[in-house]
Amino acid sequence: MSQASETAPSLSQSFRAAMGCFTTGVTIVTSCSTAGPVGMTANSLTSVSLDPSLLLVCLKKGGLTGEAIRAHRSFAINLLAEAQEDLAMRFARPSDNRFGGVEVDWDARGVPLIHGSAAHIVCDLHAVHDAGDHEIFLGQVVSSVHDKAIEPLVFRAGRFGTYQPRAVPA
Ligand SMILES: Cc1cc2nc3c(=O)[nH]c(=O)nc-3n(C[C@H](O)[C@H](O)[C@H](O)COP(=O)(O)O)c2cc1C
């Protein structure tokens, strides 16, 4: 291997590393398949429009959760609390039983809402757009609840953390 290929990161590596400087919250996107609830950890959430209320999340092509959302036509965004790092890890790894022992409520649209989350946003599928090795799932928000008292889980440069607001100046 040449020295140049050892030292120079590819464009996708440097892009990924640069995006690590962008601190995000952490969500679990949930929906329902014929086999039961499905969900995956995602931090690509973006608020898109207020009127109408739209959001987007980018999901890797070929994943179970994206497939289920296409079929079920509705999904939920569970905005994770700082105490839910273990769930964030569990829903990012391959497993036959991601929901084992996880307490959920079922929304009227048949999507699972994970207990203890800082917010739940339920969406109907508005559109799916092709985007490289991912797809952009646009959701039309149909309901949204949050608990201001719950501190969020945050993610930066491959590590989970907690949010520390600056003290309000006296
Ligand atoms: C903090 C964090 C954020 C993630 N964000 C995304 C994301 O936005 N989109 C995505 O496709 N995968 C994301 N992943 C990876 C998926 O959670 C992982 O590939 C998961 O196994 C996919 O689930 P599936 O089997 O239902 O497709 C993220 C993982 C972590 C730990």
The ligand as a Tripos MOL2 file, in Angstrom:
@<TRIPOS>MOLECULE
LIG
   31    33     1     0     0
SMALL
NO_CHARGES

@<TRIPOS>ATOM
      1 C1        -26.4900    7.4570   16.5290 C.3       1 LIG1
      2 C2        -26.8350    6.6790   15.2890 C.ar      1 LIG1
      3 C3        -27.5070    7.3110   14.2610 C.ar      1 LIG1
      4 C4        -27.8500    6.6140   13.0860 C.ar      1 LIG1
      5 N1        -28.5220    7.2840   12.1020 N.ar      1 LIG1
      6 C5        -28.8900    6.6230   10.9810 C.ar      1 LIG1
      7 C6        -29.6420    7.2990    9.9810 C.ar      1 LIG1
      8 O1        -30.0010    8.4590   10.0960 O.2       1 LIG1
      9 N2        -29.9720    6.5810    8.8630 N.ar      1 LIG1
     10 C7        -29.6110    5.2710    8.6850 C.ar      1 LIG1
     11 O2        -29.9380    4.6770    7.6430 O.2       1 LIG1
     12 N3        -28.9110    4.5980    9.6450 N.ar      1 LIG1
     13 C8        -28.5590    5.2410   10.7800 C.ar      1 LIG1
     14 N4        -27.8770    4.5630   11.7590 N.ar      1 LIG1
     15 C9        -27.5700    3.1440   11.5700 C.3       1 LIG1
     16 C10       -28.8060    2.2460   11.7800 C.3       1 LIG1
     17 O3        -29.3710    2.4420   13.0730 O.3       1 LIG1
     18 C11       -28.4320    0.7330   11.6200 C.3       1 LIG1
     19 O4        -27.8640    0.5370   10.3520 O.3       1 LIG1
     20 C12       -29.6460   -0.1850   11.8140 C.3       1 LIG1
     21 O5        -29.1780   -1.5210   11.9540 O.3       1 LIG1
     22 C13       -30.6350   -0.1530   10.6310 C.3       1 LIG1
     23 O6        -31.8150   -0.8640   10.9840 O.3       1 LIG1
     24 P1        -32.6350   -1.8290    9.9770 P.3       1 LIG1
     25 O7        -32.0760   -3.2060   10.2440 O.co2     1 LIG1
     26 O8        -34.0480   -1.6930   10.4210 O.co2     1 LIG1
     27 O9        -32.3840   -1.3610    8.6030 O.co2     1 LIG1
     28 C14       -27.5180    5.2480   12.9450 C.ar      1 LIG1
     29 C15       -26.8440    4.5930   13.9990 C.ar      1 LIG1
     30 C16       -26.5120    5.3000   15.1560 C.ar      1 LIG1
     31 C17       -25.8160    4.5860   16.2870 C.3       1 LIG1
@<TRIPOS>BOND
     1     1     2 1
     2     2     3 ar
     3     2    30 ar
     4     3     4 ar
     5     4     5 ar
     6     4    28 ar
     7     5     6 ar
     8     6     7 ar
     9     6    13 1
    10     7     8 2
    11     7     9 ar
    12     9    10 ar
    13    10    11 2
    14    10    12 ar
    15    12    13 ar
    16    13    14 ar
    17    14    15 1
    18    14    28 ar
    19    15    16 1
    20    16    17 1
    21    16    18 1
    22    18    19 1
    23    18    20 1
    24    20    21 1
    25    20    22 1
    26    22    23 1
    27    23    24 1
    28    24    25 2
    29    24    26 1
    30    24    27 1
    31    28    29 ar
    32    29    30 ar
    33    30    31 1
@<TRIPOS>SUBSTRUCTURE
     1 LIG1         1 GROUP 0 **** ****
